[in-house]
Amino acid sequence: MTMNKLVWRLLCSDFLSNLATSLAAKIISLWFVLAVFGEERSVPWVSGFLTVIAVAQLLAGLFTGAVSDRHDPIATMTMACLVRAVASAGIIAILVFCPTGGFAAVLAVIALAVIEAMCDTAYLPAAASVSHRLADGQELVRLLGWLRFFALIGSMAGPVLAGIGADRGWFAGTMALETVALLVAALILAPIRHSISRQTAGLAEGFWLAWKAGLRAMVGSESYQVMLPFAILEAVSSSALSMVAIYFFTTTLHVSATWYGVWNALVAAGYAIGYLTAPWLSERMRFFKLLALSNLAVSLLLAVISVTDSALIAVVAGFSFATSQGVLNPPFQTIFVQAVPSEKVGQAMSVFISVVGAVGALAVPLWGVVADTLARHQPTTGIDPYRTILLIIVAVHAAMVVCALTNRRVRAISID
């Protein structure tokens, strides 16, 4: 099988996997709201459901990457899709036979969704491992950029399909789209299995010994040591922005929620353009310069958003902010992939995603406390809580600019 066919199969499966993931999360949440509990009673169930899924992904992510490293990563991705498809079929059966829920039905749906989420954590690290075997250096940046682009398109399409289906009450039928997408993804991946060299290192040793060895390799990598603080700060920043955005439009700017929808659409489009632009910039610029310029642009654009009274300016700046941030993702991921032995890529990626994801998840309630505190004192201080949090994010990214330009270890990092 030619390299182009391998890459296209990988890209298409990534699109379908992300479409399935985003569709399932949304349609289950909408089922809770529209068919089971109603809008008022559904809030704790939806938030609890999303929290359980997040915790399951974080915990599973510590180990699923190591599993993919010990076995054929394509087989891991294929099996993950198939198990998710079976769990999806179980959810469909519940939606068909218990359309208005019931306590047991709801718990069963959540349990099956947890299985799906845990299997999903095996997919991305395995895909990163496959990518590393298909390309290296700037070619890897290009491949990862396209992978992120296809994944983003899938993640955008899923909620749209879920919303259309939920509006018509087609919960089971819409969920069936996830099952079909996962089965097609598995069929697309199957022929690749024998076209990519299989890693056998570590199979002779026990899983826990291999897992510990992989963890030591990751922690001992200078690139991981240098870049992890940047990733953590980015997670903290993103968690703040995700919480603040809707309140900024509806409470600070006093505009309709439609503008928040426009913001989300343009931010997604900005990221897509950033992912595709990343290889071109990475070839022409040292990584530390790209890191500094990306964060500088993000700082300036978020500063504009924080002071503007125009929703139009805010969404345009949001598009530019996402593009500026998106150009950094593929080179950043390439550095992590190249920083560890190829037989440990899956584990390194999954542990890294879990750690950074946990930081982001823990930061959300803390930002909520900050926002509530500022809001309570706003009548006396006159300080807008959401503009203030945006300015804090600006300061975080400005600090990353300084670190990127002054830290010798960051300046020494290169994409070979």
N, C-alpha and C positions, 0 to 999 in steps of 0.2 A: 504494500500500500504506500503511495507517495506521501511525502511530508505534507503537501497541501491538503490532501484528503484527511490525513490524521488531524490536522489543525482544525479543519472545518467541522469534523465530527466532534472534536472537543468543544469548540465554540457553540455548536448547536445544542449539545447536551447541557452545557452550562446555562444557556438561555432557558431551556426547558426545566432544568432543576430549580432555578431561581423563580421562574414563573410559578411552578408548583408550590414552592415554599411560601411565597407571598400571597398566592391565591388562597391556600389553605388557612393561613392565619387570619386573613380578613373574613372569609366566608364563615368560619366558626364563630368569630367575634360577632358578626352580623346575625348569625343564627341565634346567639344568646340574646341579642338586643331585640330583634324583630319577631322571633317566633317563640322564645322560651320565657324570658323574664320581663320583657318590656323595657323601655328606656330607663326608667328610674331604678328598678331593681337590678338591672344588668350590670351597673357600674362595678360593684365589688367582684362580680363573677368574671367580667372581662379583664379587669386589672389583675385579678388573681390568676386567671388563665395565662395571661401574657407573662406574669412573673414566674409561674411554674415552668413555662417553656424556656424562659431565659436562664433560669437556674439549671434546668436539665442540660441545656446547650453548653453552659459554662463548665459544668462538672464532666460531661461526656467529652468535651473538647480536650481535656487534659490527657485523655487516653486513646481516643479514636485515631489520632494521627500516628501514634506508635503502631497501631494495628495495621494501618495502610502501609507503613514502612516495612513491616514484617512479611507482607504479602504483596501480590501484584496490585498496584494502585488502581489500575483499570478495573480489575475484578472487585476491588473495594468499592469503587464508584458505582459499578453496575449493581452489586449486591445492595448497596445503600438505596439505590433507586427502586429496586424490586421490593425490598422490605417496606419502604415507604408506600409503594403502590398497594401492597397487601393491607397495611394499616389504613390507608385511604379508603380502600374498599370496605373495610369494617366500619369506618365513619359513615360512608354512604348508606350502608345497611341500617345503621341507627337513624339516620336522617329520614330514611324511607319509612321505617316501621314505627319510629317515635318522632314524628315531625314537630311536635310541640314539647319535646324533651321529657322531663321527669328527672328526679335526682340521680337514679342509677344510669340513665342514658347520658346525662351531662358528664358524670364521672367517667363513664366509658369513653366518651369522645375525648375528654382531656387526657386520659391514659394513652389512647391511641395517638393523639397529637404529640404527646411526650416521646413516644417511640419514634415517630417521624422526625421530631426535632433532634433527637440523639443520633439518628442515622444521618441526618443532614450535616452534622458536624464532621462526619467522616469524609464528606464529598470535597470540600474546599481544600483541605490539606493534601488529599490524594491528587487533586487537580494541579496543585502547586508542584507536587513531586513529578507528575507527568510532564508539566511544562518545563521543568528543569532538565528533563531527559531529552526534550525536543529542541531546546534552544539554550543559549548562554549569552552573557554579556548584553549588548544592545538588542540583539535579536530576542532575548528573553524579555526585555523591557517592552518591546513591540508586542510580543505574544500576550504578556500579562495585561497590557493596555487594551487589547482586543477582548480578552477574557472579561475584564472589568466592564467593558462597554456592553457586551452581550448579556452579562449578568444584570447590569443595571436596567437594560431594556426589559428583560424578563421580570425583574422586580417591579417595574412600572406597570407592566401589562397585567400582572396578577390581580392587584387591587381593583383595576378597572373592570375586569371580567367578574370579579366577586361582587362589585357594586351593582353591575347590570343584572346579574343573576339574583341577587338578594332582593332587588326592587320588584322582581317578578315572582318572588317566592320559590325560585328554583334552587334551593339549597343543595339538594342531593345531586341534581343535574350539573350544577356548577362545580361541585366537589369532584364529579366524575371527570371533569377536565384535568384536574390534578392527576388522577390515576392514569389517564391516557398520556399526559405529558411525561410522567415518570416511566411508563412502559416504553414509550418511544425513545426516551433518553437512554434507557437500558439497551434497546435494540441498536441504537446508534453507536454506543460504546463497545458492544460485544466484539465487532470485527477488529477493533484496535488492539485487543488484548495480546495477540501474538505478534504485533508489529513493534512493540516497545520492549526493550530489554528489561528483564525482571531482576530486582535486587534480591539477593539471597543472604546478604550479610546480616547477622544477628539472629537467623532462624535457629541456629544450633543452641543459642543461649536462651535462658528463660525470659519470659515476657518482662518481668519486673527488673531483671538485670539490664535488659536492653533498654527499658524505659528510663532507668536511672542513668545509663550511659548517654542516652540521647539528651536527657536534661542537663547533664554535665557538659556535653558538647555545646549546647545552646548557651548556658550560663557562662561558659568559658570563652565564647566567641566575643572578640572585641567589638565587632559591628553591633552585636546585640546589646552589649553593655553601653555603647555610645548612643545608639538610636532608641533604646527603650524609653528613656525619659521624654524624648520628643513624642513618641507614640502615646505615652500616658497623658502628657499635656494636651495632645490632640483629642484624646478620648474625653478628657474633662471639659475641654472647650466645646466639643460636639454635643455632649450631653446638655450643656447649658443652652446652646443655641436651639436644640430640638425642643427644649422646654419653653424657652422664651418666645419663640417665633410667633406662635398663634396669639399670645397675649399682647405682643408688641403691635400687631395689626389691629386687633379688636379693642384693646384697652388703651394703648398709648396713642395710636393714630386714629382710633375711632372709625375704622372702616369695616366693611362687611367681611365675613369669612371667605368670600370669594377671592379676595386679595391673598389670603393665606393659601388658597388652592393654586393661584397663579404663582405665588412664591415657590411652592413645592415643585410645580411643573418646571419652572425656569431653573431652579437649583439642580434638578435632575438632568435637565438639558445641559447645564453648565458642566456638571461632572462628566457627562458623556463626551463632550468636546474636549475636556481636559484629558481624559483617558486616551483619546486618539491623538492628541497633540504631544503627549508626554514623550514618545520615542524621538520625535524631531528635536525637542528641546534637550533631551538627555544626551543625544549625540553631539550637541554643540556647546554643552555647558558642564562644567564640573559639578558633581553632586552637591557639594556644600553651597555653591552659588545658587543652584536651583532650589535648594532647601531654604536659603535665606530670602531669595526673591519671591518664592511662593508665599512664605509667611509674611513678608513685608506687604505684598499685595492684599493678602487676607486682612491684615491689620488695618490698612488704609480703607479698604472697602467696608469693613465692619464699622469703622469709625464714621464713615459717611452715613451708613444705615442708622447708627446710634443717634445722630443729630438731626436727621431729616424729618420733616413733617409730611413728606410726600410718599404715598404708597407706591407710586410709579417708580420714583427714584430708588426706593428700598428694594423692589423686586428686580430692577435692572442691576443694581449693585449686588444683589444676591446671586444672580446669574454669573456675574463676573467673579464674585468670590468663589463660587463652586468650581468654575473653570480653573482659577488660580490654585485651588486646593487639589483638584483632580489631576493636574499635571504631575503632582508629586507622588501619587499613589503607586503607579507601576515601577518607577525607579526605586522607591522605598521598599516595595515588596521584593524586587530583584535582589537588593542588597541582603535582605534577610534570607532569601532562598540560597544565595551563594555563600552565606556565612557559615554554613554547617555542612558536614559530609552529605553527599547526595542521598545516602541511605537513611538519613535522619531528617530530611526535609519535612515530611508529613508531620512528624511529632513536633518539630520546632514551630511549624506554622500553627498547629492546633493549640499548643500550649500558649504561644504568644497571643493568639486571638482570644483565648479564654482569660488570660491575665488582663489584657487591655480591656476586654469586654466587661470584666468584673469591676474594673476601676470606673468605667463609664457608667455602669449600672448603679454603683454606690454613690457616684457623684450627683445623680439626678435628685434624690431626696435632699441632699445638702444644698443644691441650688434652689430647691423649693423652699427651704428654710430661709435662705438669703432673700429670696423674692418676697416671702411673707413678712419678714422682718422689715424690709425696706418699705413695703406697701403699708404696713401699720403706722410707720412714722412719716409717711408721705404728707399727710395734712399739715404737719408742723415743719418738716424739713423742705418740702417742695421738691424733693428728689424723686424722679420717676424710677421705679425699681427695675424696669426692663431695659431702659436706656443705660442704667448703671451697670447691669450685668453684661450688656453688650460691650461697654467700655472695659470691664474686667477681662473679657475675652480678648479685646484688642491688646491689652497689656500682656496677656499670656503669649500671644503670637509675636508681639514685639520682643519679648524676652527670648523666644526661640530664634528670632533673627540675630540677636546679639550672640547667642550661643553658637549658632551656625558659623558666624564670621570669626569668632575669637577662639573657639575650641580647636586645638591642633588635631585632636583625634577625629573630629568631624571632618576637618579639612583633608585629612589623609584618606578618607574613604573614597573609593572609586569603583565604578562598574567595569569590570574587565571584559 
